[in-house]
Amino acid sequence: MPITIAHLRDQLTAYLDRWPASAAEIQPLLDLDTAAGFDRATLPGHVTASAIVLDESGAVLLVHHRALDRWFQPGGHLEPGDDSLPAAALREAVEETGLDPIGLELLDRAPIHIDVHPIPANPRKGEAAHDHYDVRYLFRCVRGDLRPRAEEVHAAEWRPAADLDNDDLIHRLHDYVTR
């Protein structure tokens, strides 16, 4: 069953239970009409899912995005076969890095972070400028062979958590690792 607005709202509620100061940032998603369905064309932006993958030492798995020439956590757009946001994040991690999904453990069913960032217009795709609401989940992994998916990324590496793109997320990971 595809991801629904109701599932998204449940995830947002769980997230805000932990980090209530983030409410204003994700308000457009909180305001969605659950009867309207989960259509990228009618949402205020695109919902994406990412995997923050930690190894036993606290290093984070990052992929180098070919088109943007930057290092990011594995993640991307939702697909019709995704049945939950954590499952979408797991799928993206496996697709982009080649890791065995059996070796990836979801550490919490609630997102560790939601990042809202602007995406410029892309006339080639017929897309106007819009926001991405990147719902991020925390996974642990014993290091395995990395086989990056060449059409999307051209490198995958275990890197220090400080290489992530968001100070708030880095702080949350530090708190998690040092508990």
N, C-alpha and C positions, 0 to 999 in steps of 0.2 A: 504494500500500500504506500503510495507516495506521501511525502512530507506534507503536513497540513498546517494551516495558520494556527490551529489549536495547539499542535505540537510546538510550533515556534513560540507561542505565548507561554506554554508551560516552561520551556527552556529559559525564556526571558525572566519569568517569575523566579525561577531557581537562581538565576544569575543575580537578580536584584536583591534577593534575600541575603546574599553574601556581600555584594558591593552596591548598596543603595545609592551611593553618590553618582553612579553611572546612569541614572534614570533619564536625565535630560537628553543625553547623547542618543539614547535608543528610543526616545519618545515616538518618532514616526512609526516604528515597528509595534510599539504598544498600542497605538491608535488604530491598527488595522482592523477592518471589519472581517470577522471570522467567516461570515457567509459569502464573502467575495471570492474565496478560493486563493490558491497560491500561484498566481500568474505573474511572471516577471514583468509583463507589460503593464500591470495595474499597481504594482508595488512602488513605493517611493524610491526604490533603488533595488539592487540585486542582493539577495542573501547568499553568502558564500560560507563555506565551512573549511576550517584549517585544523591541522594537527600540530600541537606543540609536543614534540617527541624528545623525551629526556633519556639519556643512558644512565648507567649506574653511577657515573661520576658527576652527573649534573650537566654534562654537555648537551646541547640542543642540536637536532638534525635540521639543517637548512639546505635548500635547493637554490641553484642559481637560475633565475628566470631568463630565458633566452631573449624575449622581446623587450623586457624592461632593463636588462643588464644589471640586476640587483639580486641580493640574497634574501630569501623569504622562507618562512616555514611552509611545508607542503600544504596545499589547499586549492580550492577553486569553486566553481559554480556547482550548484546542486543539479542532479540528474533525475529523470523520472523514476528510475529504479531505486533511488535512495529512500529508505523507510524511516530514517531518523537523522537528525543533524550529526550526532556522534558517528553514525555509520557512514555518512557522507565524508566526514573528516578522515576516518579510517581508510575509506576507498581512495581518497586523494593521496594520502601518505603512501599507500601501497603502489598506486599507479605511478606516482612521480619518483619514487625512490627504489622500487623493486624489492622492498623488504617483504618478508613473509608475514602475512597478517597474524599468524599464530603467535609470533613473537612480540606483538604489540598489545599492551594491556591498558585499557581505558582506566584512568585513576579516579575519575569523578564523572558522574552522569550530567552534572551541571557545567556550563562553560566556565573556563578560567578567565576569559577575556572576550569582549566584543569590541572590535575596532571599526570605527566609521571613517571611511576615507573617500575622497572624491576621485572619480574616474573621468578622464576627459572624453569628449565626443569622439566616436569612431565611425566616420562616414562609410568606411569599407564594410562595417557590420550593420550599418543603418541605425546606430545607437547614438542618442543625444548624451550629453554629459549627465552623469548620475552618480549616486553614492553606492558604495559597497558596504554592506553590513556583514563583516567577517566574524562569524561565531567560532571561537577557538576552544578546542578541547585538549586536555592534558593526557598524554600517553607516556608510558614507560616502555623501554625496549632494551633488550640485551643487544649489543652491537652485532649486526649481521652484514652480509655482503650488500653493498649498495650498487644498484644497477639503474641509474637515472633514465627516465623515459626521454629519449632524444628529441621528440617533436615538441616537448614543452620545456624541458630543462636540460642543461648540458653538464651539470655537475651537482653532486650531493655530497655534503660533508658534515661531520660532527664538529661543531664550533662552540665557543663560549657563549653562554646565554646573553652576555652583554652585546652580542652581535645582532640580537633581535631588533626590530624596528620600533619598539615602543617601551618607554621607560616604566610605565605603569605595569605592563606585563612582566618586564624584567624584575621589578620589585616583588610582584606576586609569586613568581617562580622562586626567587631567593627565599621568600618566606616559606614556601612549600618545601623546598629542599632542606632548609635548616630546622624544620619541625622535629 
